[in-house]
Amino acid sequence: MLIPLRQFLVMIALFVAGVAGLLILPAFYFRGSEKLPYSRMLYRAYLLELASRICGRIGLAAARRVGRFFGTLYSWTHPGTTAIVQKNLSLLTREIVPPCRARRVFSSYGATMADYLTLGTCSKERATELMYEKDGIQHLERVNREGNGCLIVTAHFGLFELGGLLLTNVGFPTTILTLPEPSRELTDWRARYRKRWEINTLEVGEEDFSFLKIVRELQQGKFVAALADRPYQRSYVPVDFPNGKVPFSSGPVLIALLARCPIVPGAIIVLPSGGYRMQAYPPLYPHLHQGSRDETMRFFTQEIARALLPALCQYPEQWYQFGPISC
């Protein structure tokens, strides 16, 4: 049977996006990699914009099917990366993790990339309809009433960008922290993507001044979203997982101490129905623990990991770690 031209085009576009997401982005996150110049050449804003427009034309269901196909294809053709994911998943369980379970991560990520690209063409109202469940929203309302800002900390799990939409939709001014992308145009593209949903983007780097910029946002009463399970610098704490240790960034705890604001761990979970569930956990209030700053960093970073672990263990196929992470 001949494939309609429209579906053929979206397969090409999603393939480019899938390669960018599964191969190029991991190379960028691990900055020591020699693949970084390669990513600068291929990870382009106009390719993602093309994919986003085509996904918007064919619809979410079709885009997800194509995304899953190319995610699985990538896994089969990159056994080395699949083996890394398999090893990462073994940190969540003492059981042997078969390769087929690792391949589900790639399939799930392909569908998540399709969602990300498709929702970029949707209105805020249409995207919000996908948030079927909102568990723990009372925790967010509580810290919002306190007026000290809030640091939302999550993992590379599910479509975490969708959490920013939920926060702005219920009236919480939100800023998402982002690392510099391989190109300026890509950084600007992702910032425009979020701005459509009234989400601000704050680019942070290695300099200490970045911490001051984040603290300033929090002191204005804003919600600031950050990722913890892929430390950007060497400032991390080896946290306990069921079958090993994983480096979690200690930056969120340091920022919370400086800003005197709470931390709310959270996750955006893809449901079998195709919708999403927002899961917010009780807030943490970092303070000097036993009089030692280092002990404080270790204790509260472990508490963040402990809050996120149930979701990671229940939905391991949604934990998107494509590089080595064990300590």
C-alpha positions as CSV (number, residue, x, y, z in Angstrom):
1,M,0.0,0.0,0.0
2,L,1.3,3.4,-0.9
3,I,2.0,5.8,2.0
4,P,0.1,9.2,1.6
5,L,2.5,12.0,1.0
6,R,1.5,13.8,4.2
7,Q,2.4,10.8,6.3
8,F,5.6,10.3,4.4
9,L,6.7,13.9,5.1
10,V,5.9,13.6,8.8
11,M,7.9,10.4,9.0
12,I,10.9,12.2,7.6
13,A,10.4,15.2,9.9
14,L,10.0,13.0,13.0
15,F,13.0,11.0,12.0
16,V,15.1,14.2,12.0
17,A,13.6,15.2,15.3
18,G,14.1,11.8,16.8
19,V,17.7,11.7,15.8
20,A,18.1,15.1,17.3
21,G,16.5,14.1,20.5
22,L,17.9,10.7,21.0
23,L,21.4,11.1,19.6
24,I,22.4,14.8,19.4
25,L,20.9,16.0,22.7
26,P,22.5,13.4,24.9
27,A,25.9,14.3,23.3
28,F,25.2,17.9,24.2
29,Y,24.2,17.2,27.8
30,F,27.5,15.3,28.4
31,R,29.7,18.2,27.5
32,G,32.9,16.1,27.5
33,S,31.7,14.3,24.4
34,E,33.6,14.9,21.2
35,K,30.2,14.8,19.4
36,L,29.3,18.3,20.4
37,P,30.5,20.0,17.2
38,Y,28.5,17.4,15.3
39,S,25.4,18.4,17.3
40,R,25.9,22.0,16.5
41,M,25.7,21.2,12.8
42,L,22.6,19.0,12.9
43,Y,20.5,20.1,15.9
44,R,18.8,23.0,14.1
45,A,15.7,25.1,15.1
46,Y,14.3,25.1,11.5
47,L,14.2,21.3,11.5
48,L,12.2,21.2,14.7
49,E,10.0,23.9,13.4
50,L,9.3,21.9,10.3
51,A,8.6,18.8,12.3
52,S,6.3,20.7,14.6
53,R,4.2,22.2,11.7
54,I,3.8,18.8,10.0
55,C,2.9,17.1,13.3
56,G,0.3,19.8,13.8
57,R,-1.2,19.0,10.4
58,I,-1.5,15.2,10.8
59,G,-2.6,15.3,14.5
60,L,-1.4,13.9,17.7
61,A,-2.4,10.2,17.3
62,A,-0.6,9.8,13.9
63,A,2.4,11.7,15.2
64,R,2.7,9.4,18.2
65,R,2.6,6.3,16.0
66,V,5.4,7.6,13.8
67,G,7.4,8.7,16.8
68,R,7.1,5.3,18.5
69,F,8.2,3.6,15.2
70,F,11.3,5.7,14.8
71,G,12.1,5.5,18.5
72,T,12.1,1.7,18.3
73,L,14.0,1.8,15.1
74,Y,16.7,3.9,16.7
75,S,17.0,1.4,19.5
76,W,17.4,-1.5,17.2
77,T,20.1,0.3,15.1
78,H,22.0,1.6,18.2
79,P,22.6,-1.4,20.4
80,G,25.3,0.4,22.4
81,T,22.9,3.2,23.4
82,T,20.3,0.6,24.2
83,A,22.7,-1.2,26.5
84,I,23.4,2.0,28.3
85,V,19.7,2.6,28.9
86,Q,19.4,-1.0,30.0
87,K,22.1,-0.4,32.6
88,N,20.4,2.8,33.8
89,L,17.1,1.0,34.2
90,S,18.8,-1.7,36.3
91,L,19.4,1.1,38.9
92,L,15.6,1.0,39.6
93,T,15.3,-2.7,40.3
94,R,17.4,-5.6,41.5
95,E,15.9,-7.7,38.7
96,I,17.6,-8.3,35.4
97,V,16.4,-5.8,32.9
98,P,15.9,-7.3,29.4
99,P,16.8,-5.3,26.2
100,C,13.1,-5.2,25.2
101,R,12.3,-3.1,28.3
102,A,15.1,-0.7,27.4
103,R,13.6,-0.4,23.9
104,R,10.3,0.7,25.4
105,V,12.2,3.8,26.6
106,F,13.0,4.8,23.1
107,S,9.5,4.1,21.9
108,S,8.1,6.2,24.7
109,Y,10.5,9.0,24.0
110,G,9.6,9.0,20.3
111,A,5.9,9.5,21.3
112,T,6.9,12.2,23.8
113,M,8.9,14.0,21.1
114,A,5.8,13.8,18.9
115,D,3.7,15.3,21.7
116,Y,6.2,18.0,22.2
117,L,6.3,19.0,18.6
118,T,2.5,18.7,18.0
119,L,1.6,20.7,21.1
120,G,3.9,23.5,19.9
121,T,1.2,24.2,17.3
122,C,-1.8,24.0,19.7
123,S,-3.5,26.6,21.8
124,K,-3.0,26.7,25.5
125,E,-6.5,25.5,26.0
126,R,-6.0,22.5,23.7
127,A,-2.8,21.5,25.4
128,T,-4.3,21.8,28.8
129,E,-7.0,19.3,27.9
130,L,-4.3,16.6,27.9
131,M,-3.7,17.0,31.6
132,Y,-6.3,14.5,32.8
133,E,-5.2,14.3,36.5
134,K,-3.7,16.9,38.9
135,D,-2.5,15.1,42.0
136,G,-0.9,17.2,44.7
137,I,-1.9,20.6,43.4
138,Q,-2.8,21.6,47.0
139,H,1.0,21.6,47.6
140,L,1.5,24.2,44.9
141,E,-1.3,26.3,46.1
142,R,0.1,26.2,49.6
143,V,3.6,27.4,48.6
144,N,2.1,30.1,46.4
145,R,0.1,31.5,49.3
146,E,3.4,31.7,51.3
147,G,4.7,34.2,48.6
148,N,8.4,33.2,48.7
149,G,8.6,31.7,45.3
150,C,9.0,28.0,44.7
151,L,11.6,25.7,43.1
152,I,9.9,22.9,41.1
153,V,12.4,20.1,40.8
154,T,11.8,17.1,38.5
155,A,13.7,14.5,36.4
156,H,14.1,13.9,32.7
157,F,10.8,12.1,32.9
158,G,7.7,12.2,30.7
159,L,6.9,15.5,29.0
160,F,8.1,17.7,31.9
161,E,7.7,20.9,29.8
162,L,4.0,20.4,30.0
163,G,4.2,21.1,33.8
164,G,5.1,24.7,33.1
165,L,1.8,25.1,31.1
166,L,-0.2,23.7,34.1
167,L,1.5,26.1,36.5
168,T,0.8,29.2,34.4
169,N,-2.8,28.0,33.7
170,V,-3.6,28.0,37.4
171,G,-2.1,31.4,37.8
172,F,1.5,30.7,39.0
173,P,4.1,32.8,37.1
174,T,6.6,30.2,35.9
175,T,10.2,30.3,34.6
176,I,12.0,27.3,33.2
177,L,15.8,27.0,33.6
178,T,17.6,25.9,30.5
179,L,21.2,25.3,29.5
180,P,22.6,27.1,26.5
181,E,21.6,25.1,23.4
182,P,24.1,24.2,20.6
183,S,23.0,27.3,18.7
184,R,21.5,30.7,19.6
185,E,18.7,30.1,17.2
186,L,17.7,26.9,19.0
187,T,17.7,28.6,22.3
188,D,15.5,31.3,20.9
189,W,13.2,28.7,19.3
190,R,12.6,26.9,22.6
191,A,12.1,30.1,24.4
192,R,9.4,31.2,21.9
193,Y,7.8,27.7,22.2
194,R,7.4,28.3,26.0
195,K,6.4,31.9,25.6
196,R,3.2,30.8,23.7
197,W,2.1,29.3,26.9
198,E,3.2,32.4,29.0
199,I,6.2,30.5,30.3
200,N,9.5,32.4,30.7
201,T,12.9,30.9,30.0
202,L,16.0,31.7,32.0
203,E,19.3,30.6,30.4
204,V,21.9,29.6,32.9
205,G,25.6,28.7,32.5
206,E,28.6,27.7,34.6
207,E,29.2,31.2,36.0
208,D,28.2,31.9,39.6
209,F,26.1,34.8,38.5
210,S,23.6,32.3,37.2
211,F,22.6,31.4,40.8
212,L,21.9,35.1,41.5
213,K,19.6,35.4,38.5
214,I,17.7,32.3,39.7
215,V,17.4,33.6,43.2
216,R,16.1,37.0,41.9
217,E,13.3,35.2,40.0
218,L,12.3,33.3,43.1
219,Q,12.4,36.4,45.3
220,Q,9.8,37.9,42.9
221,G,7.4,35.1,44.0
222,K,7.8,33.1,40.8
223,F,7.8,29.3,40.3
224,V,11.1,28.2,38.8
225,A,11.4,24.7,37.2
226,A,14.7,22.8,37.2
227,L,16.0,19.3,36.4
228,A,18.0,17.4,39.0
229,D,19.0,14.0,37.6
230,R,21.6,15.1,35.0
231,P,24.0,17.4,36.8
232,Y,25.5,20.1,34.6
233,Q,28.6,20.7,36.7
234,R,30.5,18.6,39.2
235,S,28.2,19.8,42.0
236,Y,26.2,16.7,42.7
237,V,25.3,14.3,45.4
238,P,25.3,10.5,44.9
239,V,21.8,9.6,45.9
240,D,20.6,6.1,46.8
241,F,18.5,4.2,44.2
242,P,17.2,0.7,44.7
243,N,20.2,-0.9,42.9
244,G,23.0,1.7,43.1
245,K,23.7,5.4,43.3
246,V,22.8,8.1,40.8
247,P,24.3,11.7,40.7
248,F,21.6,14.3,41.5
249,S,22.4,18.0,41.2
250,S,22.9,19.7,44.5
251,G,22.2,23.1,42.8
252,P,18.5,23.2,43.6
253,V,19.1,22.8,47.4
254,L,21.8,25.5,47.3
255,I,19.4,27.9,45.4
256,A,16.6,27.2,47.9
257,L,18.9,28.0,50.8
258,L,19.9,31.3,49.2
259,A,16.4,32.3,48.2
260,R,14.8,30.9,51.4
261,C,12.1,29.2,49.3
262,P,10.6,25.7,49.3
263,I,11.3,22.9,46.9
264,V,8.4,20.9,45.4
265,P,9.4,17.7,43.7
266,G,7.1,16.8,40.8
267,A,6.6,14.7,37.7
268,I,4.5,14.8,34.6
269,I,3.4,11.2,33.9
270,V,2.0,9.8,30.6
271,L,-1.1,7.7,31.3
272,P,-2.1,4.6,29.3
273,S,-5.1,6.6,28.1
274,G,-2.7,9.0,26.3
275,G,-3.3,11.9,28.7
276,Y,-1.0,13.1,31.4
277,R,-1.0,13.3,35.2
278,M,0.7,16.0,37.1
279,Q,2.1,14.7,40.3
280,A,3.3,17.2,42.9
281,Y,4.8,16.0,46.2
282,P,4.8,17.7,49.6
283,P,7.2,20.7,49.7
284,L,10.7,20.5,51.2
285,Y,12.0,23.5,53.2
286,P,15.8,23.3,53.1
287,H,17.6,24.6,56.2
288,L,21.0,24.0,57.7
289,H,20.9,20.4,58.8
290,Q,23.0,19.5,61.8
291,G,25.0,22.7,61.3
292,S,26.8,21.6,58.1
293,R,26.1,23.0,54.7
294,D,27.5,19.8,53.0
295,E,25.3,17.7,55.2
296,T,22.3,19.9,54.3
297,M,23.1,19.5,50.6
298,R,23.3,15.7,50.9
299,F,20.2,15.3,53.0
300,F,17.8,17.4,51.0
301,T,19.1,16.3,47.6
302,Q,18.4,12.7,48.8
303,E,15.0,13.8,49.9
304,I,14.3,15.1,46.3
305,A,15.4,11.8,44.9
306,R,13.3,9.9,47.4
307,A,10.2,11.8,46.4
308,L,10.7,11.2,42.7
309,L,11.7,7.5,42.9
310,P,8.2,6.1,43.1
311,A,7.2,7.5,39.7
312,L,10.6,6.4,38.2
313,C,10.1,2.9,39.5
314,Q,6.5,2.7,38.4
315,Y,7.0,4.1,34.9
316,P,10.7,3.3,34.1
317,E,10.0,3.6,30.3
318,Q,9.4,7.3,30.8
319,W,12.8,8.0,32.4
320,Y,14.8,9.4,29.5
321,Q,18.4,8.9,30.4
322,F,20.5,8.0,27.3
323,G,24.0,8.4,28.7
324,P,25.9,6.6,31.6
325,I,24.7,8.0,34.9
326,S,25.7,5.6,37.7
327,C,28.3,6.8,40.3
